Amino acid sequence: MGHDRNYIVAVVRDITARQHSLEVVRESERRFREMLENVELIAMTLDKHGTITFCNDHLLKVTGWKRGEVIGKSWFTQFIPDFPEVKQLFLETVETGRGPPAP
């Protein structure tokens, strides 16, 4: 007669390094955001379409806009509507991953 045997199979993955990497990235992002929020220069981030995803208080102070009037809007339409070539250059740079040639 056969013996009934119980087996336990355990798979253990060490995710310590991955967790540490994520913590380092989060801390770096926090520091970057804090720096942008506190610098006395206009700072904003745009998505690949030129939509404003972040702006600092200094931009709002200088322009008089409220955050809700800026976030989610096109940087090019909202702030530089008379320069469509700048938007085109931005979109081309995002698409190709290469900046314009130096003059």
Secondary structure, 3 states (H helix, E strand, C coil): CCCCCCCCCCCCCCCHHHHHHHHHHHHHHHHHHHHHHHCCCCCEEECCCCEEEEECHHHHHHHCCCHHHHCCCEHHHHHCCCCHHHHHHHHHHHHHCCCCCCC
